[in-house]
Amino acid sequence: MIGNDIISFAEVLPNHQALRPGFRDKVCLTEELHPLTTIFSEEISIWMLWAAKESAYKVYRQAGGPAFFAPKRNLFQANSLTKSQVTGITKTPKGNYPTCIRVQADYIIAESWSVDRNDYRLLRQVVPLAGKQYQEQSSGLKRAILGWVAKAHGIPVESVTLHKDQAGVPYLNYQDRRMELSISLSHHGYYGLCSILAHKNSPFLG
């Protein structure tokens, strides 16, 4: 299982939403935030934790956890920090998931997963999106992902379809048969993110 999230700086930094009274307390604990602020600003650190917890929440939902909106129920523990990447563990009510947060010039991406990475490959694409309306973003990201997967497999793009299960978890079908891939999608601002977790023996080439 794989979960992801993307945060566009252009959407969140101009209005300083993360620094508004009460926002930080809804997202994280001081002990989660402090290690990140040794390298990043408090504002960026809060959004990093938001993305990490959202990515882990998606894995939690795939594991059968009920829906909730309470970021502080998922706790992130950083293990390794650099100026561009933080790795650690996100603890959820359904288990603890390895999490990687990447900080780029224009956005933050976070990914969490539930399997031994020695047996799997994690592939990703960040997709520039033309429109900011939700439906425009969803459609643009969907087209890009179907094209990516079809090209990687050497199959016609019209033979691949994207669906969601009852919990809202996306999955891919090839000729009406579910592909053996775990996929997570996010979009924010003018960026979309697709993360795919594939077994090392999968024909998916990335």
C-alpha atoms as an extended CHARMM CRD file, in Angstrom:
* protein
*
       206  EXT
         1         1  MET       CA              0.0000000000        0.0000000000        0.0000000000  PROA      1               0.0000000000
         2         2  ILE       CA              1.1780000000        3.5060000000       -0.8340000000  PROA      2               0.0000000000
         3         3  GLY       CA             -0.0770000000        6.9540000000        0.1570000000  PROA      3               0.0000000000
         4         4  ASN       CA              1.1090000000       10.3870000000       -0.9080000000  PROA      4               0.0000000000
         5         5  ASP       CA              0.4740000000       14.1190000000       -0.6460000000  PROA      5               0.0000000000
         6         6  ILE       CA              1.7430000000       17.2770000000       -2.3540000000  PROA      6               0.0000000000
         7         7  ILE       CA              1.7200000000       20.8600000000       -1.0420000000  PROA      7               0.0000000000
         8         8  SER       CA              2.2400000000       23.7760000000       -3.4420000000  PROA      8               0.0000000000
         9         9  PHE       CA              4.1240000000       26.6660000000       -1.8410000000  PROA      9               0.0000000000
        10        10  ALA       CA              2.3620000000       29.1540000000       -4.1180000000  PROA      10              0.0000000000
        11        11  GLU       CA             -0.9590000000       28.1270000000       -2.5590000000  PROA      11              0.0000000000
        12        12  VAL       CA             -0.0340000000       28.1320000000        1.1370000000  PROA      12              0.0000000000
        13        13  LEU       CA              2.8530000000       30.5390000000        1.7520000000  PROA      13              0.0000000000
        14        14  PRO       CA              1.3900000000       33.8800000000        0.5870000000  PROA      14              0.0000000000
        15        15  ASN       CA             -1.3790000000       33.8340000000        3.2190000000  PROA      15              0.0000000000
        16        16  HSD       CA              0.7360000000       32.1480000000        5.9480000000  PROA      16              0.0000000000
        17        17  GLN       CA             -2.0970000000       29.7680000000        6.7840000000  PROA      17              0.0000000000
        18        18  ALA       CA              0.1390000000       27.4770000000        8.8310000000  PROA      18              0.0000000000
        19        19  LEU       CA              1.0810000000       30.3540000000       11.1500000000  PROA      19              0.0000000000
        20        20  ARG       CA             -2.4820000000       31.3310000000       11.9780000000  PROA      20              0.0000000000
        21        21  PRO       CA             -3.5210000000       30.8790000000       15.6270000000  PROA      21              0.0000000000
        22        22  GLY       CA             -4.5190000000       27.3130000000       16.3720000000  PROA      22              0.0000000000
        23        23  PHE       CA             -3.4980000000       25.8240000000       13.0320000000  PROA      23              0.0000000000
        24        24  ARG       CA             -0.2410000000       24.3140000000       14.2720000000  PROA      24              0.0000000000
        25        25  ASP       CA             -1.9720000000       22.8010000000       17.3020000000  PROA      25              0.0000000000
        26        26  LYS       CA             -4.4530000000       21.0310000000       15.0180000000  PROA      26              0.0000000000
        27        27  VAL       CA             -1.6530000000       19.4790000000       12.9580000000  PROA      27              0.0000000000
        28        28  CYS       CA              1.1930000000       18.4460000000       15.2210000000  PROA      28              0.0000000000
        29        29  LEU       CA              2.8680000000       18.2710000000       18.5930000000  PROA      29              0.0000000000
        30        30  THR       CA              5.8690000000       20.3770000000       19.5920000000  PROA      30              0.0000000000
        31        31  GLU       CA              8.0660000000       17.2770000000       19.7900000000  PROA      31              0.0000000000
        32        32  GLU       CA              7.2320000000       16.4440000000       16.1600000000  PROA      32              0.0000000000
        33        33  LEU       CA              7.9250000000       19.9590000000       14.9680000000  PROA      33              0.0000000000
        34        34  HSD       CA             11.1500000000       20.7110000000       16.8080000000  PROA      34              0.0000000000
        35        35  PRO       CA             13.5230000000       18.3980000000       14.8690000000  PROA      35              0.0000000000
        36        36  LEU       CA             12.3330000000       19.8310000000       11.5470000000  PROA      36              0.0000000000
        37        37  THR       CA             12.8000000000       23.4430000000       12.6280000000  PROA      37              0.0000000000
        38        38  THR       CA             16.5280000000       22.8260000000       13.1110000000  PROA      38              0.0000000000
        39        39  ILE       CA             16.7340000000       22.9590000000        9.2880000000  PROA      39              0.0000000000
        40        40  PHE       CA             13.4480000000       24.3750000000        7.9720000000  PROA      40              0.0000000000
        41        41  SER       CA             11.2880000000       27.3400000000        8.9500000000  PROA      41              0.0000000000
        42        42  GLU       CA              8.3930000000       26.6580000000       11.2770000000  PROA      42              0.0000000000
        43        43  GLU       CA              5.9220000000       27.3470000000        8.4690000000  PROA      43              0.0000000000
        44        44  ILE       CA              7.5520000000       24.8790000000        6.0660000000  PROA      44              0.0000000000
        45        45  SER       CA              7.9360000000       22.3370000000        8.8850000000  PROA      45              0.0000000000
        46        46  ILE       CA              4.2160000000       22.4340000000        9.6740000000  PROA      46              0.0000000000
        47        47  TRP       CA              3.3520000000       21.7640000000        6.0250000000  PROA      47              0.0000000000
        48        48  MET       CA              5.8960000000       18.9400000000        5.9200000000  PROA      48              0.0000000000
        49        49  LEU       CA              4.1330000000       17.2850000000        8.8360000000  PROA      49              0.0000000000
        50        50  TRP       CA              0.7350000000       17.8840000000        7.2450000000  PROA      50              0.0000000000
        51        51  ALA       CA              1.8960000000       16.1340000000        4.0490000000  PROA      51              0.0000000000
        52        52  ALA       CA              3.5070000000       13.2570000000        5.9480000000  PROA      52              0.0000000000
        53        53  LYS       CA              0.3910000000       12.6240000000        8.0010000000  PROA      53              0.0000000000
        54        54  GLU       CA             -1.9010000000       12.8510000000        4.9780000000  PROA      54              0.0000000000
        55        55  SER       CA              0.2250000000       10.3160000000        3.0950000000  PROA      55              0.0000000000
        56        56  ALA       CA              0.1800000000        7.9230000000        6.0560000000  PROA      56              0.0000000000
        57        57  TYR       CA             -3.5730000000        8.4660000000        6.5020000000  PROA      57              0.0000000000
        58        58  LYS       CA             -4.1180000000        7.1600000000        2.9660000000  PROA      58              0.0000000000
        59        59  VAL       CA             -2.2330000000        3.9600000000        3.8370000000  PROA      59              0.0000000000
        60        60  TYR       CA             -4.2240000000        3.7020000000        7.0680000000  PROA      60              0.0000000000
        61        61  ARG       CA             -7.4690000000        3.9050000000        5.0870000000  PROA      61              0.0000000000
        62        62  GLN       CA             -6.2840000000        1.1770000000        2.7190000000  PROA      62              0.0000000000
        63        63  ALA       CA             -5.5470000000       -0.9500000000        5.7870000000  PROA      63              0.0000000000
        64        64  GLY       CA             -9.2260000000       -0.6950000000        6.7440000000  PROA      64              0.0000000000
        65        65  GLY       CA             -9.1190000000        2.2270000000        9.1480000000  PROA      65              0.0000000000
        66        66  PRO       CA            -12.2940000000        4.3420000000        9.4540000000  PROA      66              0.0000000000
        67        67  ALA       CA            -12.3130000000        7.8880000000        8.1180000000  PROA      67              0.0000000000
        68        68  PHE       CA            -11.3970000000       10.7020000000       10.4930000000  PROA      68              0.0000000000
        69        69  PHE       CA             -9.9620000000       14.2230000000       10.3420000000  PROA      69              0.0000000000
        70        70  ALA       CA             -7.5360000000       14.5290000000       13.2380000000  PROA      70              0.0000000000
        71        71  PRO       CA             -3.9370000000       14.9370000000       12.0510000000  PROA      71              0.0000000000
        72        72  LYS       CA             -2.5870000000       14.7420000000       15.5930000000  PROA      72              0.0000000000
        73        73  ARG       CA             -3.7640000000       11.1340000000       15.8240000000  PROA      73              0.0000000000
        74        74  ASN       CA             -0.9500000000       10.3370000000       13.3780000000  PROA      74              0.0000000000
        75        75  LEU       CA              2.4590000000       11.0300000000       14.9040000000  PROA      75              0.0000000000
        76        76  PHE       CA              5.5830000000       11.5580000000       12.8110000000  PROA      76              0.0000000000
        77        77  GLN       CA              9.0140000000       10.6690000000       14.1650000000  PROA      77              0.0000000000
        78        78  ALA       CA             11.9530000000       11.9230000000       12.0940000000  PROA      78              0.0000000000
        79        79  ASN       CA             14.9600000000        9.6330000000       11.7790000000  PROA      79              0.0000000000
        80        80  SER       CA             17.0970000000       11.3740000000        9.1470000000  PROA      80              0.0000000000
        81        81  LEU       CA             17.1300000000       15.0100000000        8.0370000000  PROA      81              0.0000000000
        82        82  THR       CA             18.8270000000       16.8690000000        5.1930000000  PROA      82              0.0000000000
        83        83  LYS       CA             18.0400000000       20.1980000000        3.5050000000  PROA      83              0.0000000000
        84        84  SER       CA             15.9200000000       18.4520000000        0.8720000000  PROA      84              0.0000000000
        85        85  GLN       CA             14.6420000000       15.2460000000        2.4840000000  PROA      85              0.0000000000
        86        86  VAL       CA             13.3660000000       13.9150000000        5.7910000000  PROA      86              0.0000000000
        87        87  THR       CA             12.6980000000       10.2570000000        6.4900000000  PROA      87              0.0000000000
        88        88  GLY       CA             10.9740000000        8.7400000000        9.4710000000  PROA      88              0.0000000000
        89        89  ILE       CA              7.9950000000        6.7710000000       10.7370000000  PROA      89              0.0000000000
        90        90  THR       CA              4.3770000000        7.9020000000       10.9290000000  PROA      90              0.0000000000
        91        91  LYS       CA              2.4390000000        6.1700000000       13.6880000000  PROA      91              0.0000000000
        92        92  THR       CA             -1.2820000000        5.6410000000       12.9990000000  PROA      92              0.0000000000
        93        93  PRO       CA             -4.0620000000        3.7420000000       14.7750000000  PROA      93              0.0000000000
        94        94  LYS       CA             -3.6120000000        0.9400000000       12.1890000000  PROA      94              0.0000000000
        95        95  GLY       CA              0.1740000000        0.6610000000       12.3010000000  PROA      95              0.0000000000
        96        96  ASN       CA              3.4500000000        2.4710000000       11.7800000000  PROA      96              0.0000000000
        97        97  TYR       CA              4.4520000000        3.3960000000        8.2300000000  PROA      97              0.0000000000
        98        98  PRO       CA              7.8180000000        4.4990000000        6.8250000000  PROA      98              0.0000000000
        99        99  THR       CA              7.5020000000        8.0250000000        5.4430000000  PROA      99              0.0000000000
       100       100  CYS       CA              9.7000000000       10.1610000000        3.2200000000  PROA      100             0.0000000000
       101       101  ILE       CA              9.2150000000       13.9340000000        2.8350000000  PROA      101             0.0000000000
       102       102  ARG       CA             10.9240000000       15.7820000000       -0.0210000000  PROA      102             0.0000000000
       103       103  VAL       CA             11.2210000000       19.5670000000       -0.1500000000  PROA      103             0.0000000000
       104       104  GLN       CA             11.6070000000       21.0560000000       -3.6210000000  PROA      104             0.0000000000
       105       105  ALA       CA             11.7310000000       24.6830000000       -4.7890000000  PROA      105             0.0000000000
       106       106  ASP       CA              7.9830000000       24.8910000000       -5.4630000000  PROA      106             0.0000000000
       107       107  TYR       CA              6.3850000000       22.1170000000       -3.4270000000  PROA      107             0.0000000000
       108       108  ILE       CA              6.5930000000       19.4610000000       -0.7430000000  PROA      108             0.0000000000
       109       109  ILE       CA              5.8500000000       15.8170000000       -1.4910000000  PROA      109             0.0000000000
       110       110  ALA       CA              5.3960000000       13.0710000000        1.0760000000  PROA      110             0.0000000000
       111       111  GLU       CA              5.0020000000        9.3250000000        0.6110000000  PROA      111             0.0000000000
       112       112  SER       CA              4.2310000000        6.5590000000        3.1060000000  PROA      112             0.0000000000
       113       113  TRP       CA              4.0870000000        2.8300000000        2.4740000000  PROA      113             0.0000000000
       114       114  SER       CA              3.3490000000       -0.4420000000        4.2260000000  PROA      114             0.0000000000
       115       115  VAL       CA              5.7420000000       -2.9600000000        2.6770000000  PROA      115             0.0000000000
       116       116  ASP       CA              9.4270000000       -3.8580000000        2.7300000000  PROA      116             0.0000000000
       117       117  ARG       CA             11.0230000000       -1.5260000000        0.2050000000  PROA      117             0.0000000000
       118       118  ASN       CA             13.6730000000       -4.1720000000       -0.5120000000  PROA      118             0.0000000000
       119       119  ASP       CA             11.0080000000       -6.0940000000       -2.4300000000  PROA      119             0.0000000000
       120       120  TYR       CA              9.3050000000       -3.1380000000       -4.1040000000  PROA      120             0.0000000000
       121       121  ARG       CA             10.0470000000       -0.1110000000       -6.2680000000  PROA      121             0.0000000000
       122       122  LEU       CA              8.4800000000        3.2460000000       -5.5690000000  PROA      122             0.0000000000
       123       123  LEU       CA              7.9670000000        5.3070000000       -8.7260000000  PROA      123             0.0000000000
       124       124  ARG       CA              6.5710000000        8.8010000000       -8.9080000000  PROA      124             0.0000000000
       125       125  GLN       CA              5.6750000000       11.6010000000      -11.2750000000  PROA      125             0.0000000000
       126       126  VAL       CA              4.9940000000       15.2250000000      -10.4470000000  PROA      126             0.0000000000
       127       127  VAL       CA              2.6250000000       16.5590000000      -13.1080000000  PROA      127             0.0000000000
       128       128  PRO       CA              2.2400000000       20.2880000000      -13.9030000000  PROA      128             0.0000000000
       129       129  LEU       CA             -1.4710000000       21.1370000000      -14.1000000000  PROA      129             0.0000000000
       130       130  ALA       CA             -2.9370000000       23.9140000000      -16.2160000000  PROA      130             0.0000000000
       131       131  GLY       CA             -6.1400000000       24.6440000000      -14.2940000000  PROA      131             0.0000000000
       132       132  LYS       CA             -6.8830000000       25.2170000000      -10.6250000000  PROA      132             0.0000000000
       133       133  GLN       CA            -10.4660000000       23.9650000000      -10.5550000000  PROA      133             0.0000000000
       134       134  TYR       CA            -10.7480000000       20.6090000000       -8.7860000000  PROA      134             0.0000000000
       135       135  GLN       CA            -12.2540000000       18.8000000000      -11.7680000000  PROA      135             0.0000000000
       136       136  GLU       CA             -9.6470000000       20.2540000000      -14.1390000000  PROA      136             0.0000000000
       137       137  GLN       CA             -6.8580000000       19.1060000000      -11.8630000000  PROA      137             0.0000000000
       138       138  SER       CA             -8.3120000000       15.6220000000      -11.4450000000  PROA      138             0.0000000000
       139       139  SER       CA             -8.8220000000       15.1920000000      -15.1900000000  PROA      139             0.0000000000
       140       140  GLY       CA             -5.3440000000       16.4890000000      -16.0420000000  PROA      140             0.0000000000
       141       141  LEU       CA             -3.6690000000       14.2270000000      -13.4990000000  PROA      141             0.0000000000
       142       142  LYS       CA             -5.6950000000       11.2320000000      -14.6510000000  PROA      142             0.0000000000
       143       143  ARG       CA             -4.7040000000       11.7420000000      -18.3000000000  PROA      143             0.0000000000
       144       144  ALA       CA             -1.0330000000       12.0570000000      -17.3820000000  PROA      144             0.0000000000
       145       145  ILE       CA             -1.0400000000        8.9350000000      -15.2160000000  PROA      145             0.0000000000
       146       146  LEU       CA             -2.8400000000        6.7520000000      -17.7430000000  PROA      146             0.0000000000
       147       147  GLY       CA             -0.3580000000        7.8690000000      -20.3920000000  PROA      147             0.0000000000
       148       148  TRP       CA              2.5820000000        7.1290000000      -18.0970000000  PROA      148             0.0000000000
       149       149  VAL       CA              1.3780000000        3.6380000000      -17.2080000000  PROA      149             0.0000000000
       150       150  ALA       CA              0.4500000000        2.7620000000      -20.7880000000  PROA      150             0.0000000000
       151       151  LYS       CA              3.8440000000        3.8690000000      -22.1040000000  PROA      151             0.0000000000
       152       152  ALA       CA              5.6990000000        1.9630000000      -19.3620000000  PROA      152             0.0000000000
       153       153  HSD       CA              3.8470000000       -1.2430000000      -20.2380000000  PROA      153             0.0000000000
       154       154  GLY       CA              3.8830000000       -0.7150000000      -24.0000000000  PROA      154             0.0000000000
       155       155  ILE       CA              0.1070000000       -0.9350000000      -24.1970000000  PROA      155             0.0000000000
       156       156  PRO       CA             -2.5690000000        1.3380000000      -25.7330000000  PROA      156             0.0000000000
       157       157  VAL       CA             -3.6060000000        4.1130000000      -23.3820000000  PROA      157             0.0000000000
       158       158  GLU       CA             -7.2770000000        3.3670000000      -24.0360000000  PROA      158             0.0000000000
       159       159  SER       CA             -6.7890000000       -0.1130000000      -22.5430000000  PROA      159             0.0000000000
       160       160  VAL       CA             -5.9490000000        1.3350000000      -19.1000000000  PROA      160             0.0000000000
       161       161  THR       CA             -8.6060000000        2.8190000000      -16.8330000000  PROA      161             0.0000000000
       162       162  LEU       CA             -8.4860000000        4.4730000000      -13.4330000000  PROA      162             0.0000000000
       163       163  HSD       CA            -11.0830000000        3.6860000000      -10.7610000000  PROA      163             0.0000000000
       164       164  LYS       CA            -11.7160000000        4.1460000000       -7.0450000000  PROA      164             0.0000000000
       165       165  ASP       CA            -12.9410000000        1.5490000000       -4.5790000000  PROA      165             0.0000000000
       166       166  GLN       CA            -15.5970000000        2.1230000000       -1.9040000000  PROA      166             0.0000000000
       167       167  ALA       CA            -13.0300000000        3.7390000000        0.3970000000  PROA      167             0.0000000000
       168       168  GLY       CA            -11.9570000000        6.1460000000       -2.3530000000  PROA      168             0.0000000000
       169       169  VAL       CA             -8.6460000000        4.3590000000       -2.9650000000  PROA      169             0.0000000000
       170       170  PRO       CA             -7.5620000000        4.5690000000       -6.6310000000  PROA      170             0.0000000000
       171       171  TYR       CA             -6.5940000000        1.5220000000       -8.6570000000  PROA      171             0.0000000000
       172       172  LEU       CA             -5.7980000000        0.7420000000      -12.2860000000  PROA      172             0.0000000000
       173       173  ASN       CA             -7.4250000000       -1.7530000000      -14.6240000000  PROA      173             0.0000000000
       174       174  TYR       CA             -5.9200000000       -3.1700000000      -17.7900000000  PROA      174             0.0000000000
       175       175  GLN       CA             -8.5710000000       -4.6370000000      -20.0830000000  PROA      175             0.0000000000
       176       176  ASP       CA            -10.9980000000       -4.7340000000      -17.1420000000  PROA      176             0.0000000000
       177       177  ARG       CA             -8.5760000000       -6.6100000000      -14.8900000000  PROA      177             0.0000000000
       178       178  ARG       CA             -7.0470000000       -4.9370000000      -11.8430000000  PROA      178             0.0000000000
       179       179  MET       CA             -3.3290000000       -4.3090000000      -12.1950000000  PROA      179             0.0000000000
       180       180  GLU       CA             -1.0210000000       -5.5040000000       -9.4260000000  PROA      180             0.0000000000
       181       181  LEU       CA              0.1110000000       -2.0160000000       -8.4820000000  PROA      181             0.0000000000
       182       182  SER       CA             -0.5570000000        0.2080000000       -5.4950000000  PROA      182             0.0000000000
       183       183  ILE       CA             -1.2450000000        3.7860000000       -6.5680000000  PROA      183             0.0000000000
       184       184  SER       CA             -1.8310000000        7.0880000000       -4.7780000000  PROA      184             0.0000000000
       185       185  LEU       CA             -2.8230000000       10.4370000000       -6.2910000000  PROA      185             0.0000000000
       186       186  SER       CA             -2.7320000000       14.0030000000       -4.9530000000  PROA      186             0.0000000000
       187       187  HSD       CA             -3.0270000000       17.4670000000       -6.4530000000  PROA      187             0.0000000000
       188       188  HSD       CA             -2.6460000000       20.9650000000       -5.0680000000  PROA      188             0.0000000000
       189       189  GLY       CA             -2.2250000000       24.2820000000       -6.8120000000  PROA      189             0.0000000000
       190       190  TYR       CA             -0.7250000000       23.7230000000      -10.2340000000  PROA      190             0.0000000000
       191       191  TYR       CA              0.8540000000       20.3690000000       -9.3710000000  PROA      191             0.0000000000
       192       192  GLY       CA             -0.3230000000       16.7820000000       -9.2950000000  PROA      192             0.0000000000
       193       193  LEU       CA              1.5190000000       13.7930000000       -7.8460000000  PROA      193             0.0000000000
       194       194  CYS       CA              1.2240000000       10.1130000000       -8.6590000000  PROA      194             0.0000000000
       195       195  SER       CA              3.1100000000        7.5010000000       -6.6360000000  PROA      195             0.0000000000
       196       196  ILE       CA              3.1550000000        3.8490000000       -7.6660000000  PROA      196             0.0000000000
       197       197  LEU       CA              4.4240000000        0.9570000000       -5.5880000000  PROA      197             0.0000000000
       198       198  ALA       CA              5.3020000000       -2.0330000000       -7.7270000000  PROA      198             0.0000000000
       199       199  HSD       CA              6.9420000000       -5.3400000000       -6.8680000000  PROA      199             0.0000000000
       200       200  LYS       CA             10.4610000000       -5.6360000000       -8.2290000000  PROA      200             0.0000000000
       201       201  ASN       CA              9.2560000000       -8.4550000000      -10.4730000000  PROA      201             0.0000000000
       202       202  SER       CA              6.4490000000       -6.3140000000      -11.8890000000  PROA      202             0.0000000000
       203       203  PRO       CA              6.6450000000       -5.4680000000      -15.5990000000  PROA      203             0.0000000000
       204       204  PHE       CA              6.0830000000       -1.8060000000      -14.6940000000  PROA      204             0.0000000000
       205       205  LEU       CA              9.1980000000        0.0280000000      -15.8820000000  PROA      205             0.0000000000
       206       206  GLY       CA              8.5400000000        3.4910000000      -14.4920000000  PROA      206             0.0000000000
